[in-house]
Amino acid sequence: MDTLLKNFIDRLESLPDKPSSDTLKTCLLEIDRRQLPIKEYTGFSSQGYKRNVVHVSGKCEIAVICFKKEQFTPIHDHGGSIGVTIVREGAMTEELFIKQPTGMITPTFTRKYRKGELAYINTATIHRISNTHTDDLVTINIYFPPLTLMNLYNLGNTQVEKWFADYSDFKGLIPR
């Protein structure tokens, strides 16, 4: 593993269990100025966006998420995790939603992020990420605690599906 990446992981592991958004943003900006080496974790799929886990522990997760043109996530929350995303390549579109008292979700607004810009995810965030541009999209994502569960929403009804992370390549690191 590259020394810069190892130092970044060590820095994240030294943070409190619930770091502030400012702390996460500072860590990611500091390391991204030095171009965190993620090439070996950058991989795409023709079937949809691809999550490439770089590091996961009981405390945090680092993932490189890759999107080809017109690929997108489902509408989701982060199941109690907070995090920060930085756009490494391309441009990211984030659609934000709010849950109504009826249980339905409705869109609130859309934001666009360019290379080097940060997006913060809190425990109330419900969103969909997409690549609406022609270039590939690559993001670096940090989650505290690791992203083990996401609730998946739809616009047609109040049904919520569950997504569970598969960390089979990281056996023993995530408490079950």
LINSUL-V596144 format. One record per residue. N is the residue number from 1. RES is the residue in three letters. SS is DSSP state (helix for helix, strand for strand, loop for the rest). Layout:
N/RES/SS + N/RES/SS
//
This chain:
1/MET/loop + 2/ASP/loop + 3/THR/helix + 4/LEU/helix + 5/LEU/helix + 6/LYS/helix + 7/ASN/helix + 8/PHE/helix + 9/ILE/helix + 10/ASP/helix + 11/ARG/helix + 12/LEU/helix + 13/GLU/helix + 14/SER/loop + 15/LEU/loop + 16/PRO/loop + 17/ASP/loop + 18/LYS/loop + 19/PRO/loop + 20/SER/loop + 21/SER/helix + 22/ASP/helix + 23/THR/helix + 24/LEU/helix + 25/LYS/helix + 26/THR/helix + 27/CYS/helix + 28/LEU/helix + 29/LEU/helix + 30/GLU/helix + 31/ILE/helix + 32/ASP/helix + 33/ARG/helix + 34/ARG/loop + 35/GLN/loop + 36/LEU/loop + 37/PRO/loop + 38/ILE/loop + 39/LYS/helix + 40/GLU/helix + 41/TYR/helix + 42/THR/loop + 43/GLY/loop + 44/PHE/loop + 45/SER/loop + 46/SER/loop + 47/GLN/loop + 48/GLY/loop + 49/TYR/loop + 50/LYS/strand + 51/ARG/strand + 52/ASN/strand + 53/VAL/strand + 54/VAL/strand + 55/HIS/strand + 56/VAL/strand + 57/SER/loop + 58/GLY/loop + 59/LYS/loop + 60/CYS/strand + 61/GLU/strand + 62/ILE/strand + 63/ALA/strand + 64/VAL/strand + 65/ILE/strand + 66/CYS/strand + 67/PHE/strand + 68/LYS/loop + 69/LYS/loop + 70/GLU/loop + 71/GLN/loop + 72/PHE/strand + 73/THR/loop + 74/PRO/loop + 75/ILE/strand + 76/HIS/strand + 77/ASP/loop + 78/HIS/loop + 79/GLY/loop + 80/GLY/loop + 81/SER/loop + 82/ILE/strand + 83/GLY/strand + 84/VAL/strand + 85/THR/strand + 86/ILE/strand + 87/VAL/strand + 88/ARG/strand + 89/GLU/strand + 90/GLY/loop + 91/ALA/loop + 92/MET/strand + 93/THR/strand + 94/GLU/strand + 95/GLU/strand + 96/LEU/strand + 97/PHE/strand + 98/ILE/strand + 99/LYS/strand + 100/GLN/loop + 101/PRO/loop + 102/THR/loop + 103/GLY/loop + 104/MET/loop + 105/ILE/strand + 106/THR/strand + 107/PRO/strand + 108/THR/strand + 109/PHE/strand + 110/THR/strand + 111/ARG/strand + 112/LYS/strand + 113/TYR/strand + 114/ARG/loop + 115/LYS/loop + 116/GLY/loop + 117/GLU/loop + 118/LEU/strand + 119/ALA/strand + 120/TYR/strand + 121/ILE/strand + 122/ASN/loop + 123/THR/loop + 124/ALA/loop + 125/THR/loop + 126/ILE/strand + 127/HIS/strand + 128/ARG/strand + 129/ILE/strand + 130/SER/strand + 131/ASN/loop + 132/THR/loop + 133/HIS/loop + 134/THR/loop + 135/ASP/loop + 136/ASP/loop + 137/LEU/strand + 138/VAL/strand + 139/THR/strand + 140/ILE/strand + 141/ASN/strand + 142/ILE/strand + 143/TYR/strand + 144/PHE/strand + 145/PRO/loop + 146/PRO/loop + 147/LEU/loop + 148/THR/loop + 149/LEU/strand + 150/MET/strand + 151/ASN/strand + 152/LEU/strand + 153/TYR/strand + 154/ASN/loop + 155/LEU/loop + 156/GLY/loop + 157/ASN/loop + 158/THR/loop + 159/GLN/loop + 160/VAL/loop + 161/GLU/strand + 162/LYS/strand + 163/TRP/strand + 164/PHE/strand + 165/ALA/loop + 166/ASP/loop + 167/TYR/loop + 168/SER/helix + 169/ASP/helix + 170/PHE/helix + 171/LYS/loop + 172/GLY/loop + 173/LEU/loop + 174/ILE/loop + 175/PRO/loop + 176/ARG/loop
//
